[in-house]
Amino acid sequence: MVFEVLGKKKPTTDEAKTILEISRRYLEIDSNWLSKNFIIDIVSQFIFSAHEL
């Protein structure tokens, strides 16, 4: 799901909200430091690309 949305050139606001919600849940469940940084990096890149619309 994350990569499908990130693969698009212009993510919609709804897609951005979905990604952030998935990421939030993932961070609550997974306590692995590297995994957290990985998902934070993905979300940061996604937000950056969403603002370039």
C-alpha positions in Angstrom: 0.0 0.0 0.0 2.7 2.5 1.0 4.8 1.9 -2.1 1.8 1.9 -4.4 0.9 5.4 -3.3 4.5 6.6 -3.2 5.0 5.4 -6.7 2.5 7.9 -8.1 3.7 11.3 -9.3 0.9 13.3 -7.6 -0.5 11.8 -4.4 -3.9 13.1 -3.3 -4.7 14.6 0.1 -6.7 11.5 1.0 -3.8 9.2 0.1 -1.5 11.3 2.2 -3.8 11.0 5.2 -4.0 7.2 4.6 -0.3 6.9 4.6 0.1 8.9 7.7 -2.5 6.8 9.5 -0.9 3.6 8.5 2.5 4.9 9.6 1.1 6.0 12.9 -0.3 2.6 13.6 2.9 0.9 12.5 5.0 3.1 14.8 2.7 2.2 17.7 3.1 -1.6 17.1 6.8 -1.8 16.0 9.4 -0.8 18.6 12.4 -1.5 16.3 14.4 1.7 16.0 15.6 1.0 12.5 12.1 0.2 11.3 10.8 3.5 12.8 13.4 5.5 11.1 12.7 3.7 7.8 9.0 4.5 8.0 9.6 8.1 9.1 11.9 8.6 6.1 9.2 7.2 3.8 6.5 9.5 5.3 8.8 12.5 5.1 9.5 11.9 1.5 5.8 11.4 0.8 4.8 14.6 2.6 7.5 16.5 0.6 6.2 15.1 -2.7 2.6 15.9 -1.7 3.5 19.5 -1.1 4.9 19.8 -4.6 1.5 19.4 -6.2 
